[in-house]
Amino acid sequence: MLQTEFDFILPKGYIDEAGNLHQHGSMRLATAMDEITPLRDPRVRNNEAYLVVILLSQVITRLGTLPSVTPSVIEHMFAVDIAYVQDLYRQINDVEAQTVSAVCPHCGQEFEVEVPLLGEL
């Protein structure tokens, strides 16, 4: 059976406005739409780095006792926790750069070309 939800524990944890610490969470597998939707967001158009904020807020399904994980929650997470969930995202979605062999039509030299992932176009 395919596992689609993955539990995690943040290294530091998110501290909400009331001072509560939230470390235990869950992330689901991403869909193509999860990676396409942020590209339509004006915040991403103004700052490409914001793509990760939108994307993570869509795939993190639970964080402690928070009612939902919004972009604002992701914005206020510690950098070490952002790095942790980004790494988890890459692991569970098997996001690796794909390369293909190509041949220059002019000189005939063979070389490798990296195929861009969604959101990297």
C-alpha positions, 0 to 999 in steps of 0.5 A, spaced: 500 500 500 502 506 498 504 511 504 501 518 502 502 521 509 508 522 513 509 524 520 515 528 523 518 532 529 521 539 528 528 540 531 526 546 534 518 547 533 513 552 531 511 557 537 504 560 536 502 567 538 500 564 545 507 561 546 505 554 545 510 550 542 508 545 536 513 540 534 509 534 531 506 534 524 504 530 518 506 532 511 502 528 505 505 527 498 505 533 493 500 533 487 502 536 481 497 542 482 501 543 489 507 545 485 503 549 480 498 553 484 504 557 488 506 559 481 500 563 480 500 566 487 502 574 486 507 573 492 511 568 488 511 572 482 514 578 486 519 573 490 520 566 487 523 564 494 516 565 497 514 559 493 517 554 498 512 557 503 506 556 499 508 549 497 509 547 504 503 550 507 499 546 502 502 539 504 503 540 511 497 537 513 498 537 521 502 541 526 501 540 533 494 542 535 494 548 530 487 548 526 491 549 520 498 550 517 497 557 513 503 561 509 503 565 515 505 559 520 511 557 515 513 564 515 514 564 522 518 557 523 525 557 525 530 557 519 532 550 521 525 547 521 524 550 514 530 546 512 528 540 515 521 540 512 524 542 505 528 536 506 523 531 508 519 534 502 524 532 497 525 525 500 518 523 500 516 526 493 523 523 491 525 530 488 531 529 484 534 533 478 533 528 472 538 528 467 538 526 460 543 524 455 544 529 449 548 530 442 550 537 440 547 537 432 553 541 430 559 538 433 556 531 435 559 532 442 555 528 447 553 531 454 548 531 460 542 536 460 538 537 467 531 536 466 527 542 470 522 540 475 516 543 476 516 550 479 523 551 476 522 553 469 
